[in-house]
Amino acid sequence: MEKNCYKENFEKIAERFFFIAEQTGQLIFDGDAITGKIEWSGAIEEFTGYTQEEFSNFDLGACKELIHPEEQERVWNALENSLKTGEKFGQKFRFKRKDGSYIYVEDNSIFLKDENNRVYRGIGLFKNVTENKHTREKLEVSEEQLKMNKEQIVKYLQNFRGIGFQLDNNFELELLHGATEEITGYRSDEFLSGKIRLLQLVRPEDKSHFFENRIKLKTTSKSLVEQEYRIQNRDGNIVWLFESIQVVNNINQEKRLYQGFIQDITERKISMETIEQAEKLRKKEIHHRIKNNLQIISSLLDLECDKLLSGTLDQKKITEAFQESHNRIISMSIIHEELYNSKDMETINFASYLKKLTNDLFNSYKVGNSDISLHLDVDDFFFEMDIAIPLGIIINELVSNSLKYAFPDGMNGEICIKLHQEVNEKNKVLISRIAENDMQNNSCCHRDFSLIVEDNGIGFPDSIDFKNTGSLGLQLVSTLVDQIGGDIELKKVSGTKFEIWFMSSKN
């Protein structure tokens, strides 16, 4: 009777144990160490993906294939050792489900021995610890990231050449760290003790702005305020500071703190002021050049007017004079347009300028039914205005002459402009002299250029000396060539060809 009662109690306990295992998603096994046969109970389908009938066919040998290949050797060696010695078995590994996916499991087993001290039975429990594994991995990653962040912060503070600080609700200094003495000339303890206050060092003209930003932090919703101001350091030198302060509230939102940093930006401010001053000087120089160029235009108009008044006035000559003056002004205005579009506002791309200039000239002169083409062979050079303006007017005059006189009675033809850098026999003496000066001045910035403006028209009249002519345009050409320190030569072969050599002081 007592035996039956004990049996009933044991069966109730076992039933409860199996129920708990099934409800908690665990897997119980009872295996025969001799035959390898295993009986499975618990949440079989939830745990493995197999039905209870399917999984009942998995014996000890088949279980090896359920272990991830990377972990099979470790787990199986441990199991064989427990089967041999009877020691408790406990391993964590990846378990393969029916669908091929893996879960992390913890296998804890005990082994029973017979009278001959041989293991004959193993009982154990599989527990799904996948979620715990992922949580631990995330925690490890978070800890590693936190460690890296701390290292980065420490490294940043070590290299940070500024001042970090924290203020209480009344803007009293609580913490101070960094290059305090290097920037202000005063030690950190002098500030922390209240012996020296930052406000004492702020320049009078910046104090009102300094106070305004403190009030913004305290009375408005602003959580970050940045400002620049000047202080006078211990040595009496003026130091420009950049300050960034943000509001930091505690958990209960009762106490408001302020933390931030200060950087010495004196060098940057000096650099900016230097650049601004240079920009002002450059603009002043440009305006001065524009004024000079307008005076050139005025002089050209005066010369044209004198020329007209000295002869017989007729409508055609007046029209031509105004057209020529118009073209000269346009040539200069295009230069200023290119100048303002340039990166440095000091030099212009002369090739780009020539394309616009010649396009305007061809549109301006419509020579009967003539079909006159233009060929530009010009390298990309950047010239200063002192070279670009005279050179532009020279080309304007020579191309205008070709368009007006080289192709009469509907004659077709071509005008060619070439501009290259080269060394000529004619200028070797000049080059040698300049090179010698450059060596003495540790500079090498002069370049030799060749400009050719030619056409295949009827040719330049033999009876006219282009250097001594009544033509205002050709007089301008000769004068401007001299102005840029150049030389000009006329060749009368298959049309008209002007060759000009000059030096540029811009590398």
Secondary structure, 3 states (H helix, E strand, C coil): CHHHHHHHHHHHHHHHHHHHHHHCCCEEEEEECCCCCEEEEECHHHHHCCCHHHHCCCCHHHHHHHECCCCHHHHHHHHHHHHHHCCCEEEEEEEECCCCCEEEEEEEEEEEECCCCCEEEEEEEEEECHHHHHHHHHHHHHHHHHHHHHHHHHHHHHHCCEEEEEECCCCCEEEEEECHHHHHCCCHHHHHCCCCCHHHHECHHHHHHHHHHHHHHHHCCCCEEEEEEEEECCCCCEEEEEEEEEEEECCCCCCEEEEEEEEECHHHHHHHHHHHHHHHHHHHHHHHHHHHHHHHHHHHHHHHHHHHHHCCCCHHHHHHHHHHHHHHHHHHHHHHHHHHHCCCCCEEEHHHHHHHHHHHHHHHCCCCCCCEEEEEEECCCEEEHHHHHHHHHHHHHHHHHHHHHHCCCCCCEEEEEEEEECCCHHHHHHHHHHHHHHHHCCCCCCEEEEEEEEECCCCCCCCCCCCCCCCHHHHHHHHHHHHCCCEEEEECCCCEEEEEEEEECCC
